[in-house]
Amino acid sequence: MKKIAEGSALLRKFALYEVSGTVIKEVTRSETETTGSVSTPDLAHKLAPNMSLPVKGKIKSKTTRYQVIHLKDGDGNRSVVELVNFLVPCTEGDEVSVWGVKEGAWFAARNQSTRRSYRKLFGAVSALYPFAAHLGLAALLAVPLWNNMAASKPGDTGFAIFAALITFVIAGFLILIPMAIVAFVRGILVMRRVPET
């Protein structure tokens, strides 16, 4: 893995990394998690045992796709790139390059052999999301309310803390949209630094 660029995107410093090489092995797998419940009303069966029972319930499934690409560069160094919900079609012998802002946060790839590029903007967005600023701003909005509540009802500290927590959660949701926009713009700015080859 080598650093190919450094910069700043909306007050966030970043380093862009690249891993390139010949594919020596590629493994793709999927995992599906299924949750839910199914039930039948017992009363209906007791009243009419010969009738088919209506079945009620909800079943939810979520599939996550994983890809592990083993690469060997021109110097014989080996690298392993692990991708989650971001697949790069490749086979043994293909020349592949992958870019990210840190190891594991890969968001762009190119199969040099097929001349196809693949991008996952939300991979860059999630890696550049301003979590600390989000929590800090939510806390800054919640603390003044807690002070006001504590001052207005000196003996009711529990209510003031509860109100501050509720305000913290509401402020967190209100700040979510502007912070997501900041992360989205950061992601676009970093994506522009990925070399087009």
NORRAKA-V254538 format. One record per residue. RES is the residue in one letter. PHI is phi in degrees with one decimal (* if undefined). Layout:
# NORRAKA-V254538
RES,PHI
RES,PHI
This chain:
# NORRAKA-V254538
M,*
K,-127.9
K,-80.0
I,-111.2
A,-161.0
E,-133.2
G,-178.6
S,-137.4
A,-133.1
L,49.1
L,66.9
R,-123.3
K,-74.4
F,-146.3
A,-127.0
L,-99.1
Y,-112.6
E,-133.2
V,-125.0
S,-133.8
G,165.0
T,-91.4
V,-69.0
I,-104.2
K,-162.7
E,-141.2
V,-128.8
T,-120.8
R,-147.0
S,-126.3
E,-124.3
T,-116.3
E,-106.7
T,-117.5
T,-132.7
G,147.2
S,-150.2
V,-132.3
S,-141.9
T,-126.8
P,-71.9
D,-67.6
L,-61.6
A,-62.0
H,-69.3
K,-68.3
L,-74.8
A,-139.1
P,-64.1
N,-85.9
M,-81.6
S,-71.5
L,-87.6
P,-71.3
V,-109.3
K,-122.5
G,159.5
K,-133.8
I,-127.8
K,-128.6
S,-131.3
K,-134.4
T,-107.8
T,-115.9
R,-106.0
Y,-120.7
Q,-137.4
V,-119.1
I,-114.8
H,-96.1
L,-118.1
K,-131.1
D,-84.1
G,-62.5
D,-88.9
G,90.4
N,-75.0
R,-104.7
S,-135.7
V,-122.6
V,-111.7
E,-109.7
L,-115.0
V,-123.1
N,52.8
F,-152.7
L,-101.8
V,-117.2
P,-60.7
C,-159.6
T,-132.9
E,-55.7
G,99.9
D,-70.1
E,-92.8
V,-129.3
S,-124.3
V,-132.3
W,-124.6
G,-165.0
V,-89.9
K,-162.8
E,-62.2
G,94.2
A,-107.5
W,-77.9
F,-134.5
A,-146.2
A,-150.4
R,-142.5
N,-91.9
Q,-64.6
S,-69.5
T,-99.7
R,60.1
R,-112.5
S,-109.3
Y,-135.0
R,-134.1
K,-132.1
L,-55.9
F,-70.5
G,-67.3
A,-70.8
V,-61.9
S,-67.2
A,-70.8
L,-109.1
Y,-66.8
P,-82.5
F,-61.9
A,-63.5
A,-64.5
H,-60.9
L,-65.7
G,-62.9
L,-66.0
A,-62.6
A,-66.2
L,-61.5
L,-76.8
A,-80.9
V,-62.6
P,-60.0
L,-64.8
W,-61.6
N,-62.1
N,-64.0
M,-65.1
A,-65.1
A,-73.5
S,-75.8
K,-131.9
P,-57.4
G,-87.2
D,-113.8
T,-65.8
G,-60.3
F,-66.1
A,-63.3
I,-66.7
F,-60.8
A,-63.8
A,-65.9
L,-64.4
I,-62.1
T,-63.5
F,-59.7
V,-66.2
I,-63.9
A,-61.9
G,-59.3
F,-68.6
L,-66.8
I,-79.1
L,-56.1
I,-65.3
P,-61.3
M,-67.9
A,-65.1
I,-65.0
V,-59.4
A,-64.5
F,-63.3
V,-65.1
R,-58.8
G,-60.0
I,-64.6
L,-63.4
V,-71.3
M,-58.5
R,-66.6
R,-84.1
V,-70.7
P,-66.0
E,-94.5
T,-120.1
